[in-house]
Amino acid sequence: MQVRHASLVAVLVAALCSASASAAEPPAPTAEQQAMMKAWEKAGKVGAEHAQLAQHLAGTWTTRQSMWMDEKAPPQVSSGKAVQTAILGGRQIRIDFTGQFEGQPFEGTGLMGYDNVAGRYVSLWTDTMITGFMIGHGTYDAGKRTYTIHNEMSDPMHPGKAWPTREVLQVVDKDHLVQEMFETRGGKEVRTLRIEYTRAR
């Protein structure tokens, strides 16, 4: 009886071990799961557009800002600093800006990247003058070496409505950038901001 009992225990142990081994092996992914994995892999892949952004934007820059509150009046001019860093394996450029606005300290933080899924450049910005976000998307013109971004944020003058702006960032050369912001006033697009970037040495 003891021999028979021992044999039965051995069979049960072997069966349990076999079941555990089978349970440890994940099932083969379905066709839908494989397609999903490929789509996510493509969405997160760092490509030529991301490398280009890092080449154009990454670094430490001194800045000169000209802001027009009235297009007919001279601009307010100030200086600042921008530290632009490639993050998340090169998927985004983080922008940390410090300067002044009307004599007061000003800080801003943003992201700029390329969305593989949407097939366009994307940006996000917030600063010490707002509590929301400016969200944008746009294109790059290789011939003009220019990024054009269309932004929207909550309009402080008209709560509940969006305030659209157009932003143009020109890569003058490897050490100089020019960024301009345009908004529509009275049905006419006017330039309200110009920032000249010089790479710090």
N, CA, C and O of each residue as an XYZ file, in Angstrom:
804
protein
N       0.826     -1.198      0.000
C       0.000      0.000      0.000
C       0.867      1.257      0.000
O       0.561      2.255     -0.652
N       1.962      1.167      0.758
C       2.831      2.331      0.835
C       3.454      2.632     -0.534
O       3.599      3.786     -0.937
N       3.820      1.531     -1.239
C       4.387      1.717     -2.570
C       3.376      2.354     -3.500
O       3.688      3.274     -4.255
N       2.139      1.836     -3.426
C       1.071      2.382     -4.280
C       0.817      3.846     -3.942
O       0.613      4.670     -4.834
N       0.830      4.164     -2.650
C       0.593      5.551     -2.216
C       1.713      6.457     -2.728
O       1.461      7.564     -3.204
N       2.952      5.971     -2.626
C       4.092      6.755     -3.093
C       4.006      6.998     -4.586
O       4.320      8.093     -5.052
N       3.588      6.000     -5.341
C       3.457      6.141     -6.790
C       2.396      7.159     -7.145
O       2.563      7.947     -8.075
N       1.287      7.141     -6.388
C       0.196      8.086     -6.633
C       0.660      9.508     -6.367
O       0.352     10.430     -7.121
N       1.405      9.668     -5.283
C       1.934     11.007     -4.956
C       2.869     11.483     -6.056
O       2.824     12.650     -6.445
N       3.715     10.595     -6.560
C       4.654     10.953     -7.625
C       3.917     11.393     -8.877
O       4.314     12.356     -9.534
N       2.839     10.684     -9.208
C       2.040     11.039    -10.392
C       1.410     12.409    -10.212
O       1.406     13.224    -11.134
N       0.872     12.662     -9.011
C       0.244     13.957     -8.734
C       1.255     15.094     -8.798
O       0.976     16.150     -9.366
N       2.431     14.875     -8.213
C       3.479     15.900     -8.248
C       3.898     16.189     -9.687
O       4.053     17.349    -10.069
N       4.082     15.137    -10.485
C       4.467     15.304    -11.890
C       3.405     16.078    -12.662
O       3.721     16.929    -13.495
N       2.127     15.768    -12.371
C       1.030     16.459    -13.060
C       1.007     17.935    -12.692
O       0.793     18.796    -13.545
N       1.235     18.225    -11.387
C       1.243     19.613    -10.924
C       2.402     20.389    -11.548
O       2.237     21.539    -11.955
N       3.571     19.758    -11.621
C       4.738     20.405    -12.221
C       4.483     20.710    -13.690
O       4.846     21.777    -14.185
N       3.855     19.765    -14.380
C       3.546     19.959    -15.792
C       2.566     21.092    -15.983
O       2.708     21.895    -16.906
N       1.550     21.163    -15.096
C       0.545     22.228    -15.186
C       1.176     23.576    -14.899
O       0.847     24.567    -15.551
N       2.109     23.626    -13.898
C       2.769     24.881    -13.552
C       3.621     25.367    -14.712
O       3.645     26.560    -15.015
N       4.329     24.432    -15.369
C       5.166     24.805    -16.504
C       4.321     25.365    -17.635
O       4.703     26.337    -18.287
N       3.170     24.748    -17.863
C       2.280     25.221    -18.930
C       1.732     26.598    -18.602
O       1.600     27.454    -19.477
N       1.405     26.805    -17.294
C       0.844     28.089    -16.877
C       1.871     29.201    -17.001
O       1.506     30.350    -17.251
N       3.160     28.881    -16.829
C       4.212     29.884    -16.895
C       4.472     30.356    -18.319
O       5.011     31.446    -18.507
N       4.113     29.583    -19.307
C       4.330     29.957    -20.693
C       3.165     30.819    -21.186
O       2.030     30.346    -21.241
N       3.436     32.089    -21.548
C       2.341     32.957    -22.003
C       1.779     32.472    -23.333
O       2.506     31.920    -24.158
N       0.507     32.678    -23.532
C      -0.090     32.269    -24.804
C       0.437     33.137    -25.937
O       0.801     34.292    -25.718
N       0.479     32.601    -27.115
C       0.934     33.357    -28.281
C      -0.012     34.528    -28.532
O      -1.228     34.354    -28.452
N       0.519     35.730    -28.837
C      -0.357     36.884    -29.071
C      -1.237     36.680    -30.297
O      -0.835     36.060    -31.282
N      -2.438     37.215    -30.208
C      -3.358     37.135    -31.338
C      -2.926     38.124    -32.417
O      -2.055     38.963    -32.185
N      -3.526     38.024    -33.574
C      -3.210     38.942    -34.673
C      -3.517     40.384    -34.267
O      -2.778     41.304    -34.618
N      -4.606     40.574    -33.530
C      -4.975     41.921    -33.075
C      -3.939     42.469    -32.108
O      -3.571     43.641    -32.183
N      -3.465     41.614    -31.190
C      -2.459     42.044    -30.234
C      -1.145     42.370    -30.934
O      -0.475     43.336    -30.569
N      -0.773     41.581    -31.929
C       0.446     41.853    -32.684
C       0.356     43.199    -33.410
O       1.315     43.970    -33.435
N      -0.800     43.463    -33.991
C      -1.007     44.744    -34.686
C      -0.930     45.903    -33.704
O      -0.387     46.960    -34.023
N      -1.476     45.703    -32.508
C      -1.443     46.735    -31.488
C      -0.004     47.022    -31.049
O       0.386     48.181    -30.900
N       0.773     45.969    -30.844
C       2.163     46.143    -30.430
C       2.966     46.883    -31.499
O       3.788     47.740    -31.172
N       2.736     46.562    -32.770
C       3.435     47.232    -33.857
C       3.051     48.710    -33.923
O       3.900     49.568    -34.162
N       1.761     49.001    -33.709
C       1.291     50.383    -33.760
C       1.929     51.216    -32.649
O       2.350     52.349    -32.883
N       2.000     50.651    -31.433
C       2.610     51.371    -30.307
C       4.102     51.538    -30.512
O       4.674     52.564    -30.144
N       4.739     50.526    -31.103
C       6.170     50.624    -31.374
C       6.451     51.755    -32.359
O       7.397     52.522    -32.187
N       5.617     51.847    -33.393
C       5.764     52.910    -34.384
C       5.493     54.275    -33.772
O       6.169     55.254    -34.088
N       4.491     54.333    -32.886
C       4.131     55.603    -32.249
C       5.258     56.134    -31.382
O       5.442     57.348    -31.284
N       6.022     55.239    -30.746
C       7.052     55.672    -29.818
C       8.452     55.706    -30.388
O       9.401     55.996    -29.659
N       8.611     55.416    -31.676
C       9.943     55.339    -32.277
C      10.535     56.727    -32.499
O       9.865     57.624    -33.013
N      11.787     56.893    -32.110
C      12.491     58.154    -32.350
C      12.974     58.167    -33.799
O      13.680     57.257    -34.233
N      12.590     59.202    -34.538
C      12.916     59.258    -35.953
C      13.692     60.495    -36.356
O      14.224     61.213    -35.509
N      13.751     60.736    -37.652
C      14.529     61.848    -38.207
C      14.012     63.197    -37.723
O      14.799     64.114    -37.487
N      12.694     63.324    -37.573
C      12.123     64.606    -37.122
C      12.578     64.950    -35.706
O      12.851     66.111    -35.400
N      12.657     63.943    -34.852
C      13.098     64.169    -33.474
C      14.574     64.556    -33.438
O      14.974     65.457    -32.701
N      15.376     63.860    -34.247
C      16.806     64.179    -34.314
C      17.012     65.595    -34.839
O      17.910     66.305    -34.385
N      16.186     66.004    -35.790
C      16.293     67.346    -36.357
C      15.970     68.405    -35.313
O      16.660     69.419    -35.214
N      14.918     68.168    -34.535
C      14.560     69.114    -33.480
C      15.699     69.282    -32.484
O      16.016     70.401    -32.080
N      16.314     68.174    -32.089
C      17.429     68.242    -31.147
C      18.597     69.023    -31.741
O      19.238     69.818    -31.055
N      18.867     68.786    -33.028
C      19.955     69.489    -33.689
C      19.683     70.988    -33.763
O      20.587     71.797    -33.555
N      18.446     71.354    -34.057
C      18.084     72.763    -34.202
C      17.946     73.495    -32.868
O      18.366     74.646    -32.744
N      17.358     72.828    -31.870
C      16.924     73.545    -30.674
C      17.721     73.286    -29.406
O      17.839     74.180    -28.569
N      18.269     72.093    -29.241
C      18.904     71.753    -27.964
C      20.122     72.637    -27.701
O      20.912     72.923    -28.600
N      20.249     73.059    -26.445
C      21.385     73.881    -26.044
C      20.960     74.975    -25.091
O      19.798     75.052    -24.693
N      21.905     75.819    -24.729
C      21.648     76.975    -23.879
C      21.765     78.222    -24.731
O      22.744     78.405    -25.456
N      20.746     79.089    -24.637
C      20.654     80.255    -25.514
C      20.451     81.537    -24.708
O      19.718     81.543    -23.719
N      21.099     82.616    -25.131
C      20.758     83.944    -24.624
C      19.709     84.515    -25.568
O      19.744     84.258    -26.771
N      18.778     85.287    -25.025
C      17.660     85.762    -25.839
C      17.458     87.269    -25.720
O      17.822     87.902    -24.728
N      16.864     87.808    -26.773
C      16.462     89.214    -26.793
C      15.021     89.251    -27.242
O      14.700     88.853    -28.361
N      14.142     89.735    -26.359
C      12.708     89.759    -26.645
C      12.252     91.169    -27.019
O      12.629     92.143    -26.367
N      11.449     91.271    -28.060
C      10.773     92.517    -28.421
C       9.281     92.228    -28.420
O       8.809     91.360    -29.154
N       8.534     92.965    -27.587
C       7.091     92.729    -27.480
C       6.328     94.010    -27.825
O       6.618     95.090    -27.312
N       5.338     93.848    -28.720
C       4.511     94.973    -29.131
C       3.137     94.878    -28.475
O       2.355     93.992    -28.819
N       2.832     95.762    -27.550
C       1.484     95.858    -27.000
C       0.594     96.638    -27.961
O      -0.611     96.400    -28.044
N       1.210     97.577    -28.686
C       0.534     98.378    -29.712
C       1.446     98.349    -30.938
O       2.609     98.744    -30.858
N       0.927     97.889    -32.053
C       1.769     97.739    -33.238
C       2.332     99.065    -33.740
O       3.313     99.078    -34.484
N       1.726    100.171    -33.342
C       2.197    101.474    -33.789
C       3.228    102.078    -32.840
O       3.847    103.094    -33.156
N       3.412    101.460    -31.688
C       4.345    101.974    -30.697
C       5.622    101.144    -30.706
O       5.609    100.003    -31.166
N       6.720    101.696    -30.205
C       7.963    100.912    -30.134
C       7.782     99.705    -29.211
O       6.990     99.758    -28.270
N       8.504     98.633    -29.472
C       8.348     97.435    -28.640
C       9.046     97.574    -27.290
O       9.966     98.375    -27.123
N       8.584     96.773    -26.332
C       9.296     96.625    -25.068
C      10.395     95.596    -25.295
O      10.130     94.498    -25.782
N      11.621     95.947    -24.946
C      12.760     95.077    -25.208
C      13.354     94.590    -23.891
O      13.534     95.370    -22.955
N      13.658     93.294    -23.824
C      14.260     92.718    -22.623
C      15.151     91.550    -23.028
O      15.161     91.138    -24.188
N      15.894     91.022    -22.069
C      16.782     89.898    -22.350
C      16.381     88.705    -21.498
O      15.642     88.848    -20.524
N      16.873     87.522    -21.871
C      16.526     86.319    -21.119
C      17.466     85.184    -21.439
O      18.517     85.367    -22.053
N      17.058     84.006    -21.006
C      17.865     82.800    -21.208
C      16.930     81.623    -21.429
O      15.911     81.494    -20.751
N      17.279     80.762    -22.381
C      16.500     79.557    -22.647
C      17.432     78.347    -22.610
O      18.461     78.313    -23.284
N      17.047     77.356    -21.805
C      17.770     76.093    -21.768
C      16.860     75.046    -22.394
O      15.780     74.769    -21.873
N      17.290     74.465    -23.508
C      16.457     73.538    -24.267
C      17.155     72.180    -24.299
O      18.287     72.051    -24.763
N      16.446     71.173    -23.792
C      17.061     69.870    -23.554
C      16.247     68.757    -24.195
O      15.024     68.720    -24.062
N      16.924     67.852    -24.887
C      16.260     66.659    -25.419
C      15.999     65.700    -24.256
O      16.917     65.378    -23.502
N      14.745     65.241    -24.107
C      14.376     64.359    -23.006
C      13.631     63.134    -23.543
O      13.289     63.069    -24.724
N      13.387     62.171    -22.660
C      12.642     60.962    -23.000
C      13.249     60.247    -24.203
O      12.547     59.842    -25.129
N      14.574     60.102    -24.164
C      15.250     59.408    -25.247
C      15.237     60.161    -26.556
O      15.373     59.557    -27.620
N      15.074     61.488    -26.496
C      15.054     62.299    -27.713
C      13.679     62.520    -28.291
O      13.549     63.072    -29.383
N      12.636     62.095    -27.573
C      11.275     62.220    -28.108
C      10.710     63.634    -27.987
O       9.828     64.014    -28.757
N      11.201     64.402    -27.045
C      10.706     65.756    -26.837
C      11.872     66.689    -26.538
O      12.925     66.259    -26.068
N      11.667     67.977    -26.819
C      12.595     69.014    -26.400
C      11.912     69.790    -25.280
O      10.838     70.360    -25.473
N      12.539     69.808    -24.119
C      12.006     70.581    -22.996
C      12.635     71.979    -23.028
O      13.845     72.129    -23.193
N      11.788     72.985    -22.866
C      12.226     74.380    -22.927
C      12.014     75.013    -21.553
O      10.900     75.011    -21.029
N      13.079     75.551    -20.974
C      13.001     76.272    -19.697
C      13.507     77.691    -19.945
O      14.684     77.908    -20.235
N      12.591     78.649    -19.824
C      12.892     80.037    -20.179
C      12.814     80.921    -18.938
O      11.898     80.782    -18.127
N      13.769     81.824    -18.794
C      13.729     82.832    -17.727
C      14.028     84.193    -18.338
O      14.885     84.316    -19.213
N      13.316     85.210    -17.874
C      13.521     86.551    -18.379
C      12.727     87.540    -17.556
O      12.513     87.346    -16.359
N      12.289     88.611    -18.218
C      11.489     89.632    -17.550
C      10.329     90.054    -18.445
O      10.405     89.983    -19.671
N       9.259     90.491    -17.800
C       8.130     91.072    -18.520
C       7.653     92.271    -17.733
O       7.235     92.141    -16.582
N       7.716     93.452    -18.357
C       7.370     94.712    -17.707
C       8.103     94.867    -16.379
O       7.527     95.287    -15.375
N       9.389     94.516    -16.398
C      10.219     94.705    -15.218
C      10.085     93.657    -14.138
O      10.749     93.746    -13.105
N       9.233     92.657    -14.357
C       9.018     91.617    -13.370
C       9.614     90.291    -13.861
O       9.653     90.035    -15.064
N      10.083     89.440    -12.917
C      10.628     88.137    -13.327
C       9.580     87.319    -14.067
O       8.398     87.335    -13.724
N      10.036     86.611    -15.082
C       9.150     85.803    -15.912
C       9.789     84.434    -16.115
O      10.988     84.334    -16.376
N       8.981     83.379    -15.992
C       9.452     82.025    -16.239
C       8.443     81.286    -17.110
O       7.234     81.485    -16.993
N       8.958     80.436    -17.978
C       8.084     79.619    -18.810
C       8.702     78.256    -19.051
O       9.924     78.106    -19.079
N       7.840     77.266    -19.225
C       8.284     75.902    -19.500
C       7.435     75.320    -20.619
O       6.216     75.486    -20.637
N       8.088     74.638    -21.549
C       7.340     74.059    -22.649
C       7.955     72.779    -23.167
O       9.046     72.380    -22.758
N       7.238     72.147    -24.072
C       7.705     70.956    -24.764
C       7.460     71.144    -26.253
O       6.467     71.743    -26.664
N       8.381     70.623    -27.051
C       8.149     70.594    -28.492
C       8.634     69.249    -29.014
O       9.710     68.778    -28.644
N       7.834     68.639    -29.871
C       8.190     67.328    -30.389
C       7.514     67.063    -31.718
O       6.916     67.950    -32.327
N       7.624     65.830    -32.145
C       6.967     65.403    -33.375
C       6.121     64.187    -33.057
O       6.618     63.199    -32.516
N       4.830     64.262    -33.394
C       3.882     63.188    -33.128
C       3.861     62.248    -34.334
O       3.344     62.599    -35.395
N       4.427     61.049    -34.160
C       4.466     60.088    -35.258
C       3.078     59.702    -35.755
O       2.880     59.481    -36.950
N       2.130     59.622    -34.845
C       0.779     59.183    -35.205
C       0.051     60.263    -36.000
O      -0.552     59.985    -37.036
N       0.116     61.500    -35.503
C      -0.564     62.604    -36.186
C       0.208     63.083    -37.413
O      -0.368     63.697    -38.312
N       1.522     62.800    -37.449
C       2.336     63.241    -38.573
C       2.549     64.740    -38.595
O       2.565     65.352    -39.663
N       2.716     65.348    -37.404
C       2.936     66.784    -37.345
C       3.705     67.142    -36.068
O       3.778     66.352    -35.126
N       4.265     68.332    -36.062
C       4.969     68.825    -34.883
C       3.946     69.294    -33.857
O       2.885     69.807    -34.212
N       4.279     69.113    -32.577
C       3.351     69.475    -31.508
C       4.099     70.250    -30.433
O       5.304     70.074    -30.252
N       3.377     71.110    -29.723
C       4.010     71.902    -28.676
C       3.047     72.138    -27.519
O       1.826     72.075    -27.666
N       3.637     72.407    -26.382
C       2.888     72.676    -25.155
C       3.657     73.734    -24.389
O       4.879     73.649    -24.271
N       2.946     74.744    -23.860
C       3.635     75.846    -23.177
C       2.803     76.349    -21.998
O       1.575     76.406    -22.073
N       3.482     76.710    -20.914
C       2.840     77.399    -19.802
C       3.877     78.314    -19.168
O       5.077     78.067    -19.290
N       3.423     79.377    -18.486
C       4.375     80.315    -17.879
C       3.732     81.022    -16.696
O       2.605     80.713    -16.309
N       4.460     81.975    -16.126
C       4.013     82.636    -14.905
C       2.928     83.685    -15.151
O       2.480     84.337    -14.209
N       2.502     83.855    -16.403
C       1.402     84.778    -16.692
C       0.070     84.062    -16.861
O      -0.974     84.708    -16.947
N       0.095     82.722    -16.910
C      -1.132     81.958    -17.113
C      -1.164     80.768    -16.156
O      -0.153     80.419    -15.546
N      -2.331     80.155    -16.038
C      -2.461     78.924    -15.248
C      -2.901     77.755    -16.122
O      -3.045     76.632    -15.639
N      -3.110     78.017    -17.389
C      -3.487     76.966    -18.324
C      -2.313     76.604    -19.214
O      -1.152     76.779    -18.844
N      -2.638     76.093    -20.398
C      -1.612     75.683    -21.347
C      -1.896     76.264    -22.727
O      -3.050     76.412    -23.128
N      -0.837     76.587    -23.436
C      -0.938     76.909    -24.852
C      -0.569     75.631    -25.601
O       0.525     75.093    -25.425
N      -1.477     75.156    -26.427
C      -1.291     73.887    -27.130
C      -1.242     74.162    -28.625
O      -2.088     74.875    -29.163
N      -0.235     73.587    -29.297
C      -0.085     73.876    -30.708
C       0.312     72.673    -31.548
O       0.730     71.638    -31.029
N       0.170     72.833    -32.854
C       0.611     71.821    -33.809
C       0.982     72.525    -35.111
O       0.477     73.605    -35.415
N       1.882     71.886    -35.880
C       2.274     72.549    -37.113
C       3.202     71.737    -37.988
O       3.262     70.511    -37.893
N       3.931     72.447    -38.848
C       4.732     71.825    -39.900
C       6.119     72.451    -39.943
O       6.400     73.451    -39.283
N       6.988     71.816    -40.756
C       8.335     72.345    -40.975
C       8.561     72.503    -42.465
O       8.291     71.586    -43.240
N       9.056     73.667    -42.867
C       9.396     73.951    -44.253
C      10.916     73.858    -44.378
O      11.642     74.737    -43.913
N      11.386     72.784    -45.012
C      12.829     72.561    -45.114
C      13.512     73.646    -45.946
O      14.641     74.033    -45.648
N      12.834     74.140    -46.991
C      13.422     75.169    -47.843
C      13.678     76.459    -47.087
O      14.704     77.109    -47.285
N      12.742     76.828    -46.219
C      12.876     78.057    -45.431
C      13.466     77.806    -44.047
O      13.699     78.746    -43.286
N      13.707     76.529    -43.721
C      14.203     76.138    -42.392
C      13.348     76.774    -41.292
O      13.849     77.391    -40.352
N      12.029     76.591    -41.457
C      11.078     77.276    -40.588
C       9.993     76.330    -40.092
O       9.392     75.585    -40.867
N       9.755     76.374    -38.777
C       8.627     75.679    -38.159
C       7.481     76.673    -38.016
O       7.683     77.790    -37.540
N       6.283     76.273    -38.424
C       5.098     77.108    -38.245
C       4.119     76.344    -37.359
O       3.676     75.248    -37.703
N       3.791     76.934    -36.218
C       2.937     76.285    -35.224
C       1.684     77.126    -34.999
O       1.776     78.334    -34.784
N       0.532     76.498    -35.048
C      -0.734     77.168    -34.744
C      -1.151     76.781    -33.326
O      -1.357     75.608    -33.012
N      -1.268     77.809    -32.479
C      -1.537     77.592    -31.049
C      -2.941     78.031    -30.658
O      -3.575     78.848    -31.326
N      -3.398     77.462    -29.559
C      -4.639     77.919    -28.927
C      -4.488     77.848    -27.416
O      -3.853     76.936    -26.887
N      -5.075     78.814    -26.731
C      -5.149     78.795    -25.279
C      -6.426     79.514    -24.860
O      -7.071     80.162    -25.685
N      -6.794     79.409    -23.600
C      -7.984     80.099    -23.105
C      -7.766     81.601    -23.191
O      -6.724     82.109    -22.776
N      -8.741     82.301    -23.726
C      -8.640     83.749    -23.921
C      -8.973     84.472    -22.615
O     -10.120     84.418    -22.170
N      -7.998     85.153    -21.985
C      -8.264     85.859    -20.727
C      -9.337     86.945    -20.856
O     -10.048     87.237    -19.894
N      -9.451     87.538    -22.043
C     -10.425     88.600    -22.257
C     -11.817     88.071    -22.564
O     -12.803     88.797    -22.436
N     -11.901     86.808    -22.968
C     -13.187     86.206    -23.324
C     -13.249     84.780    -22.776
O     -13.084     83.822    -23.531
N     -13.487     84.630    -21.468
C     -13.534     83.290    -20.860
C     -14.483     82.359    -21.602
O     -15.593     82.744    -21.969
N     -14.036     81.148    -21.814
C     -14.840     80.169    -22.533
C     -14.506     80.103    -24.014
O     -14.965     79.203    -24.718
N     -13.708     81.053    -24.489
C     -13.320     81.061    -25.891
C     -11.819     80.813    -26.019
O     -11.046     81.065    -25.095
N     -11.432     80.314    -27.185
C     -10.018     80.034    -27.441
C      -9.357     81.252    -28.070
O      -9.978     81.979    -28.845
N      -8.106     81.462    -27.730
C      -7.315     82.554    -28.288
C      -6.277     81.957    -29.226
O      -5.319     81.346    -28.753
N      -6.431     82.110    -30.540
C      -5.486     81.503    -31.496
C      -4.298     82.419    -31.773
O      -4.446     83.640    -31.822
N      -3.138     81.832    -31.951
C      -1.952     82.563    -32.373
C      -1.187     81.714    -33.384
O      -1.352     80.495    -33.449
N      -0.357     82.377    -34.160
C       0.520     81.686    -35.106
C       1.961     81.972    -34.716
O       2.346     83.123    -34.511
N       2.742     80.924    -34.616
C       4.130     81.049    -34.191
C       5.042     80.570    -35.319
O       4.810     79.516    -35.912
N       6.067     81.344    -35.604
C       7.026     80.996    -36.645
C       8.417     80.955    -36.023
O       8.873     81.941    -35.444
N       9.084     79.823    -36.144
C      10.425     79.653    -35.606
C      11.388     79.364    -36.748
O      11.324     78.304    -37.371
N      12.278     80.312    -37.019
C      13.234     80.156    -38.123
C      14.604     79.757    -37.587
O      15.127     80.369    -36.656
N      15.173     78.718    -38.194
C      16.529     78.288    -37.864
C      17.470     79.060    -38.790
O      17.688     78.658    -39.933
N      18.022     80.157    -38.298
C      18.883     81.000    -39.129
C      20.171     80.258    -39.465
O      20.562     80.169    -40.629
N      20.826     79.726    -38.436
C      21.988     78.859    -38.590
C      22.117     78.071    -37.296
O      21.236     78.148    -36.439
N      23.199     77.314    -37.138
C      23.304     76.432    -35.976
C      23.391     77.191    -34.654
O      23.180     76.606    -33.592
N      23.704     78.506    -34.709
C      23.859     79.285    -33.486
C      22.825     80.392    -33.316
O      22.898     81.161    -32.357
N      21.864     80.484    -34.230
C      20.877     81.571    -34.155
C      19.486     81.093    -34.568
O      19.322     80.393    -35.567
N      18.494     81.486    -33.774
C      17.084     81.221    -34.055
C      16.314     82.527    -33.942
O      16.708     83.427    -33.199
N      15.229     82.627    -34.673
C      14.316     83.758    -34.531
C      12.898     83.216    -34.424
O      12.429     82.482    -35.294
N      12.232     83.588    -33.350
C      10.852     83.151    -33.102
C       9.942     84.367    -33.105
O      10.228     85.367    -32.445
N       8.840     84.279    -33.852
C       7.883     85.381    -33.895
C       6.478     84.850    -33.634
O       6.116     83.751    -34.053
N       5.702     85.666    -32.928
C       4.323     85.306    -32.603
C       3.386     86.330    -33.239
O       3.623     87.537    -33.191
N       2.315     85.806    -33.836
C       1.330     86.672    -34.487
C      -0.055     86.374    -33.923
O      -0.389     85.222    -33.644
N      -0.852     87.419    -33.760
C      -2.250     87.237    -33.360
C      -3.129     88.138    -34.216
O      -2.644     89.071    -34.857
N      -4.411     87.850    -34.219
C      -5.353     88.625    -35.035
C      -6.022     89.677    -34.176
O      -6.641     89.370    -33.157
N      -5.890     90.926    -34.604
C      -6.522     92.058    -33.917
C      -7.334     92.842    -34.933
O      -6.805     93.331    -35.930
N      -8.636     92.953    -34.661
C      -9.507     93.684    -35.574
C      -9.538     93.098    -36.968
O      -9.642     93.824    -37.956
N      -9.446     91.768    -37.044
C      -9.494     91.106    -38.336
C      -8.174     91.120    -39.096
O      -8.110     90.667    -40.238
N      -7.108     91.645    -38.459
C      -5.805     91.738    -39.112
C      -4.760     91.022    -38.274
O      -4.709     91.187    -37.055
N      -3.918     90.218    -38.939
C      -2.851     89.539    -38.206
C      -1.697     90.506    -37.980
O      -1.220     91.154    -38.911
N      -1.252     90.593    -36.719
C      -0.154     91.490    -36.380
C       0.891     90.732    -35.568
O       0.576     89.781    -34.853
N       2.120     91.167    -35.693
C       3.205     90.573    -34.910
C       3.201     91.173    -33.509
O       3.166     92.393    -33.351
N       3.236     90.323    -32.505
C       3.213     90.799    -31.120
C       4.488     90.475    -30.352
O       4.757     91.079    -29.314
N       5.283     89.516    -30.859
C       6.482     89.112    -30.128
C       7.559     88.630    -31.099
O       7.272     87.948    -32.082
N       8.785     88.995    -30.804
C       9.945     88.494    -31.549
C      11.031     88.152    -30.547
O      11.403     88.982    -29.718
N      11.540     86.932    -30.622
C      12.638     86.506    -29.743
C      13.810     86.075    -30.614
O      13.674     85.210    -31.480
N      14.946     86.683    -30.374
C      16.173     86.329    -31.082
C      17.042     85.494    -30.149
O      17.378     85.930    -29.048
N      17.403     84.290    -30.596
C      18.198     83.362    -29.798
C      19.633     83.313    -30.324
O      19.856     83.212    -31.530
N      20.597     83.386    -29.417
C      21.997     83.184    -29.763
C      22.567     82.106    -28.860
O      22.466     82.195    -27.637
N      23.162     81.098    -29.457
C      23.696     79.992    -28.670
C      24.803     80.469    -27.743
O      25.729     81.155    -28.175
N      24.706     80.105    -26.468
C      25.709     80.506    -25.485
C      26.978     79.703    -25.668
O      26.926     78.515    -25.989
N      28.111     80.341    -25.468
C      29.409     79.666    -25.610
C      30.013     79.361    -24.239
O      31.103     78.795    -24.157
